[in-house]
C-alpha cells in the first residue's frame, strides 16, 4: 500500500497543491527515466508490502502490526533527522503531526484488518480508489468542486470495484474485508487533503517522522484497549524480517525515492508510475500467495487503473493544452 504520510503524495493527485515540474531539475544529473525507475521501485516495494502484511496478519494482530511497524519507522526516521527534529520541534509541527498521524493510523489499521478477509490482489486495487476519492473529499472539506474528469473517474472506479468485489464464484459476496479496505482508502484521501491543508510551512520530513510515531502509538493503544493479545512466539525470523521490511524499505526508503523523483518530474507522470503498485501487488499475490484471478476481477482491475489514469493524468494534460494555446 502506498504511504500517505507525506505531502508529496498530494502533489500528484487530482487535488494538486504544488506546481508541476515540466522537466527534471537543471541541476539534476539523473535522466528522466532514472526518476521513473525510482518510482517503479517504490511502487514495487509497496506492492510487496501488501504481500508481507497478508503473510503476517494471521500471526500478529493488525493493531500490533501497525503499532510496531510505525514505531520502528518513526524512531529510525526521527533519529536520522535528529538535527531537523530539534530545529523544527514546535507546536505547529506537533499539532499537524498528530492530525496526520491519526489519519495515517486509521488508514493502515483499516487496510491491515481488511487483509484478514480479502486477498492481496483485491486489496491493492480497492485501496487505490483513494486517488478517485480525493477530489470529492476536497469538495466536502474545502468546497473545491470536482471536475468532469473526476466524475468520469468515479464512475469507472465504482464499476471496477463492483467487478472486483462482487465475484459470481463467491455468490456476489462483498465481504467486510472489502468494505473496510474501501474505508481505508477514504481515510487515505482524507489524509491527503488534510496534508495539503495543514502541512505547508512545515518541514515535511519532521512531520512524517512524528506522524509515524503517532500512528504507531495509536496501534499499540488500540491493541491494549481492546485486549488484543501479543504472542511472543509470533516473533520468529520470518515475522521479524517482515516487520523490518515494512518499517524500513516500505516506509522510509520508499519515502525518499518518491520525494526525490516527484521533485524532478511532472506530477502526472509520477502518479502513473506510482499507480503501478496495484499491478505489482497483483503479480506478487498470484506468484507468491497462489491467488487466483477471475476474468471479472481482471476487468475490474483494468477499470480501476483506468480511473486512476483519468483522475491523475487527464487534468494535467488539459492544463498543458490550455497553457500551450495561450
C-alpha positions as CSV (number, residue, x, y, z in Angstrom):
1,X,0.0,0.0,0.0
2,X,1.2,3.5,-0.8
3,X,2.4,5.5,2.0
4,X,0.2,8.5,2.6
5,X,2.5,10.0,5.2
6,X,4.0,12.9,3.2
7,X,2.6,15.8,1.4
8,X,4.4,14.9,-1.8
9,X,1.7,12.3,-2.4
10,X,-0.8,15.2,-2.7
11,X,1.2,16.8,-5.5
12,X,0.2,14.0,-7.9
13,X,-3.4,13.7,-7.0
14,X,-6.3,15.4,-8.8
15,X,-6.3,17.8,-5.9
16,X,-2.9,19.3,-6.9
17,X,-1.4,21.6,-4.3
18,X,2.0,22.3,-5.8
19,X,3.3,23.5,-9.2
20,X,4.1,20.7,-11.7
21,X,7.6,20.4,-12.8
22,X,7.7,20.1,-16.5
23,X,11.2,18.8,-16.8
24,X,13.8,17.4,-14.5
25,X,15.7,20.0,-12.4
26,X,18.5,21.6,-14.4
27,X,20.9,20.8,-11.6
28,X,19.9,17.1,-11.7
29,X,22.3,14.7,-13.3
30,X,19.8,11.9,-13.3
31,X,17.9,11.4,-16.6
32,X,14.1,11.3,-16.7
33,X,14.0,7.5,-16.9
34,X,16.1,7.3,-13.8
35,X,13.4,9.0,-11.8
36,X,10.8,6.8,-13.4
37,X,12.8,3.8,-12.2
38,X,12.9,5.2,-8.7
39,X,9.1,5.5,-8.7
40,X,8.7,2.0,-10.1
41,X,10.9,0.6,-7.4
42,X,8.9,2.4,-4.8
43,X,5.7,1.0,-6.3
44,X,7.1,-2.5,-6.3
45,X,8.2,-2.2,-2.7
46,X,4.7,-1.1,-1.7
47,X,3.2,-3.9,-3.7
48,X,5.3,-6.4,-2.0
49,X,4.5,-4.7,1.3
50,X,0.8,-5.8,0.9
51,X,2.0,-9.4,0.4
52,X,4.1,-9.2,3.6
53,X,1.2,-7.8,5.6
54,X,-1.1,-10.5,4.2
55,X,1.5,-13.1,5.2
56,X,1.9,-11.7,8.7
57,X,-1.6,-10.6,9.7
58,X,-2.7,-14.1,10.7
59,X,0.1,-14.4,13.2
60,X,0.2,-10.8,14.5
61,X,-3.0,-8.8,15.1
62,X,-3.4,-5.8,12.8
63,X,-3.2,-3.3,15.7
64,X,0.2,-4.7,16.9
65,X,1.4,-5.0,13.3
66,X,0.6,-1.3,12.6
67,X,1.9,-0.2,16.0
68,X,5.3,-2.0,15.8
69,X,5.8,-1.1,12.1
70,X,5.3,2.7,12.6
71,X,7.1,2.9,16.0
72,X,10.2,1.4,14.4
73,X,9.8,3.5,11.2
74,X,9.2,6.7,13.2
75,X,12.1,6.0,15.6
76,X,14.6,5.4,12.8
77,X,13.5,8.4,10.8
78,X,13.5,10.7,13.8
79,X,17.0,9.5,14.7
80,X,18.3,10.1,11.2
81,X,16.6,13.5,11.1
82,X,17.6,14.5,14.7
83,X,19.0,17.9,13.8
84,X,16.0,18.8,11.8
85,X,13.7,17.5,14.5
86,X,15.4,19.7,17.1
87,X,15.3,22.8,14.9
88,X,11.6,22.4,13.9
89,X,10.1,20.8,17.0
90,X,7.4,23.3,17.8
91,X,3.6,23.5,18.5
92,X,2.7,23.7,14.8
93,X,4.7,20.7,13.8
94,X,3.3,18.7,16.7
95,X,-0.3,19.7,16.0
96,X,0.0,18.8,12.3
97,X,1.7,15.6,13.0
98,X,-1.0,14.5,15.4
99,X,-3.8,15.2,12.9
100,X,-2.0,13.4,10.1
101,X,-0.7,10.6,12.4
102,X,-4.2,9.8,13.5
103,X,-5.4,9.6,9.8
104,X,-2.3,7.5,8.9
105,X,-3.0,5.1,11.8
106,X,-6.7,4.8,10.8
107,X,-5.7,4.2,7.2
108,X,-3.4,1.4,8.0
109,X,-5.4,-0.2,10.8
110,X,-8.4,-0.5,8.4
111,X,-6.2,-1.7,5.5
112,X,-4.3,-4.2,7.5
113,X,-7.5,-5.5,9.2
114,X,-9.2,-5.8,5.8
115,X,-6.5,-8.2,4.6
116,X,-7.9,-10.8,7.1
117,X,-10.9,-11.2,4.8
118,X,-9.8,-10.2,1.4
119,X,-6.9,-11.1,-1.0
120,X,-3.8,-9.0,-1.5
121,X,-4.7,-8.6,-5.2
122,X,-8.1,-7.1,-4.3
123,X,-6.7,-5.1,-1.5
124,X,-4.2,-3.1,-3.6
125,X,-6.8,-2.2,-6.2
126,X,-9.5,-1.3,-3.7
127,X,-7.0,0.8,-1.8
128,X,-6.0,2.6,-5.0
129,X,-9.5,4.1,-5.2
130,X,-8.3,6.8,-2.8
131,X,-7.0,8.6,-5.9
132,X,-10.5,9.0,-7.2
133,X,-11.9,9.9,-3.8
134,X,-9.6,12.9,-3.2
135,X,-11.4,15.5,-5.4
136,X,-14.7,14.6,-3.6
137,X,-13.2,14.8,-0.2
138,X,-11.7,18.2,-1.1
139,X,-15.1,19.2,-2.3
140,X,-16.6,18.3,1.1
141,X,-13.9,19.8,3.2
142,X,-12.9,22.9,1.2
143,X,-15.7,23.5,-1.3
144,X,-13.5,22.7,-4.3
145,X,-15.8,21.4,-6.9
146,X,-14.6,18.2,-8.7
147,X,-14.1,18.4,-12.5
148,X,-15.9,16.4,-15.1
149,X,-12.9,14.1,-15.4
150,X,-13.2,13.4,-11.6
151,X,-16.8,12.3,-12.2
152,X,-15.8,10.1,-15.1
153,X,-13.1,8.6,-13.0
154,X,-15.6,8.0,-10.2
155,X,-17.9,6.1,-12.5
156,X,-15.1,3.9,-13.9
157,X,-13.9,3.3,-10.3
158,X,-17.3,2.3,-9.0
159,X,-17.9,-0.2,-11.8
160,X,-14.4,-1.6,-11.4
161,X,-14.8,-2.0,-7.7
162,X,-18.0,-3.8,-8.3
163,X,-16.4,-6.3,-10.7
164,X,-13.5,-6.9,-8.2
165,X,-15.6,-7.3,-5.1
166,X,-18.7,-9.0,-6.3
167,X,-17.5,-12.3,-7.5
168,X,-20.0,-14.8,-9.0
169,X,-18.0,-17.7,-7.6
170,X,-18.5,-16.3,-4.2
171,X,-22.2,-15.7,-4.5
172,X,-21.7,-12.0,-5.3
173,X,-20.1,-11.6,-1.9
174,X,-18.9,-8.2,-0.8
175,X,-17.1,-9.1,2.4
176,X,-16.3,-7.0,5.4
177,X,-12.6,-7.1,4.3
178,X,-13.5,-5.4,1.0
179,X,-15.7,-2.9,2.8
180,X,-13.1,-1.9,5.4
181,X,-10.4,-1.7,2.7
182,X,-12.5,0.9,1.0
183,X,-12.8,2.7,4.3
184,X,-9.0,2.7,4.5
185,X,-9.0,4.3,1.0
186,X,-11.3,7.0,2.4
187,X,-9.0,7.7,5.3
188,X,-6.1,7.9,2.8
189,X,-8.0,10.5,0.8
190,X,-8.8,12.5,4.0
191,X,-5.1,12.3,4.9
192,X,-4.1,13.8,1.5
193,X,-6.5,16.7,1.7
194,X,-5.5,17.3,5.4
195,X,-1.8,17.3,4.4
196,X,-2.5,19.8,1.6
197,X,-4.3,22.0,4.1
198,X,-2.1,21.8,7.1
199,X,1.4,20.8,6.0
200,X,2.5,23.9,4.1
201,X,5.1,25.8,6.1
202,X,6.2,22.6,7.9
203,X,9.4,20.6,7.5
204,X,7.8,17.5,5.7
205,X,10.4,15.1,7.0
206,X,9.9,16.2,10.5
207,X,6.1,15.8,10.4
208,X,6.5,12.5,8.6
209,X,8.7,11.1,11.3
210,X,6.4,12.4,14.1
211,X,3.2,11.1,12.4
212,X,4.8,7.7,12.0
213,X,5.2,7.7,15.8
214,X,1.6,8.9,16.4
215,X,0.3,6.1,14.1
216,X,2.5,3.6,16.0
217,X,1.3,4.7,19.4
218,X,-2.3,4.6,18.0
219,X,-1.9,1.0,17.0
220,X,-0.4,0.0,20.4
221,X,-3.1,1.8,22.3
222,X,-5.8,0.2,20.2
223,X,-4.4,-3.3,20.9
224,X,-4.2,-2.6,24.6
225,X,-7.6,-1.0,25.0
226,X,-9.4,-3.8,23.1
227,X,-7.3,-6.5,24.9
228,X,-5.6,-7.9,21.8
229,X,-3.0,-10.4,23.0
230,X,0.6,-10.2,21.8
231,X,2.0,-13.6,21.3
232,X,5.8,-13.6,21.8
233,X,6.1,-16.8,19.8
234,X,4.8,-14.9,16.7
235,X,8.2,-13.1,16.5
236,X,10.1,-15.7,14.6
237,X,12.7,-14.9,12.0
238,X,10.0,-14.6,9.3
239,X,7.9,-12.2,11.3
240,X,10.9,-10.0,12.3
241,X,12.1,-9.9,8.7
242,X,8.6,-8.9,7.6
243,X,8.3,-6.1,10.2
244,X,11.8,-4.8,9.2
245,X,10.7,-4.8,5.6
246,X,7.6,-2.8,6.4
247,X,9.4,-0.3,8.6
248,X,12.5,0.4,6.5
249,X,12.1,-0.3,2.8
250,X,8.3,0.0,2.7
251,X,8.2,3.2,4.8
252,X,11.4,5.1,4.9
253,X,13.2,4.1,1.7
254,X,10.1,4.5,-0.5
255,X,9.5,7.9,1.1
256,X,13.0,9.0,0.0
257,X,12.6,7.6,-3.5
258,X,9.3,9.3,-4.1
259,X,10.4,12.7,-2.6
260,X,13.4,12.8,-4.9
261,X,11.6,11.7,-8.0
262,X,8.4,13.8,-7.6
263,X,10.5,16.9,-7.1
264,X,12.1,16.4,-10.6
265,X,9.4,15.0,-13.0
266,X,5.8,16.1,-13.8
267,X,3.3,15.1,-11.2
268,X,1.0,13.4,-13.7
269,X,3.9,11.2,-14.8
270,X,4.8,10.4,-11.3
271,X,1.3,9.4,-10.4
272,X,1.2,7.0,-13.3
273,X,4.4,5.3,-12.2
274,X,3.2,5.0,-8.6
275,X,-0.2,3.7,-9.7
276,X,1.6,0.5,-10.9
277,X,1.7,-0.5,-7.2
278,X,-1.6,-2.2,-7.8
279,X,-0.2,-4.2,-10.7
280,X,2.9,-5.2,-8.7
281,X,0.6,-6.2,-5.8
282,X,-1.5,-8.4,-8.0
283,X,1.5,-10.1,-9.7
284,X,3.1,-10.8,-6.3
285,X,-0.1,-12.1,-4.9
286,X,-0.6,-14.6,-7.7
287,X,3.1,-15.6,-7.8
288,X,3.8,-15.8,-4.1
289,X,0.4,-16.4,-2.4
290,X,-1.2,-18.5,-5.1
291,X,-4.1,-16.2,-5.5
292,X,-6.5,-16.9,-8.4
293,X,-7.8,-14.2,-10.7
294,X,-11.2,-14.4,-12.4
295,X,-12.0,-12.7,-15.7
296,X,-14.3,-10.2,-13.9
297,X,-11.6,-9.3,-11.4
298,X,-9.1,-8.6,-14.2
299,X,-11.7,-6.4,-15.9
300,X,-12.3,-4.6,-12.6
301,X,-8.5,-4.1,-12.2
302,X,-8.3,-2.6,-15.6
303,X,-11.2,-0.2,-14.9
304,X,-9.8,0.9,-11.6
305,X,-6.4,1.5,-13.2
306,X,-8.2,3.5,-16.0
307,X,-10.0,5.5,-13.3
308,X,-6.6,6.4,-11.7
309,X,-5.1,7.4,-15.1
310,X,-8.2,9.6,-15.8
311,X,-8.2,11.1,-12.4
312,X,-4.5,11.8,-12.2
313,X,-3.3,12.4,-15.7
314,X,-6.1,13.9,-17.7
315,X,-6.3,17.2,-15.7
316,X,-2.6,17.7,-16.1
317,X,-2.8,17.0,-19.8
318,X,-5.7,19.5,-20.2
319,X,-3.7,22.1,-18.2
320,X,-0.8,21.7,-20.6
321,X,-3.0,22.0,-23.6
322,X,-4.5,25.3,-22.2
323,X,-1.1,26.7,-21.5
324,X,0.2,25.7,-25.0
325,X,-2.7,27.7,-26.6
326,X,-2.0,30.9,-24.5
